[in-house]
Amino acid sequence: MTELNSPNTVVYTATKGAVDAVTRVLAKELGPRKIRVNSINPGLVDTEGTHAMGVIGNDFEKQFVAQTPLGRTGQPDDIAPVAVFLASDESRWVTGDTLVVSGGLR
């Protein structure tokens, strides 16, 4: 299974770290204008893209599921409510954060 900080994942790991950093910095830059900036870091999600890449239904997916505390691949319906929350007034005090929505896999 490919994990963050594993050998041969330098580009993937760097881009994920960059998204986290951009989220934090933009939140500071845009906060005075009352603009909130947050990001969602999903685990493996069953989407058209993961099917097209051949990730779903193979050993790679099985390894992810085996290491995910909730024991399954995510569904779009697992991620969408988090995005709705972040876009709503209910999250008006949340900015500069990355929400990990991964079934417990870190």
C-alpha positions, 0 to 999 in steps of 0.5 A: 500500500502507498502511504504518505512518507513511504519510499517512492512517494516524494511527489505525492507527499510533497503535493499533499503537504503543499495543499495543507500549507496553502490552506493555512496561509490563505486562511491568514491572508483572506481571513481579514476579508471574512473569507474562510479557507479549509481543505478536505483530505479524503481517504480512498473513495470509490469514484469514477476516477478511482475506477478508471485508474484501476484502484477499485477491486484490486489488491491496492484497495484491499490493502487500504481497506485492511488498514482503515479502522472503519474497514471499507472504502469511502463513498462520495456520500461520506465526503459531500456532507463535510464539504457542505458543512465547510461551506455553511455558516455552521463552520463560521469559526473554522478556517485554515484547517484540513479535515481528514475524512478517511475512515480513520486511516492516517 
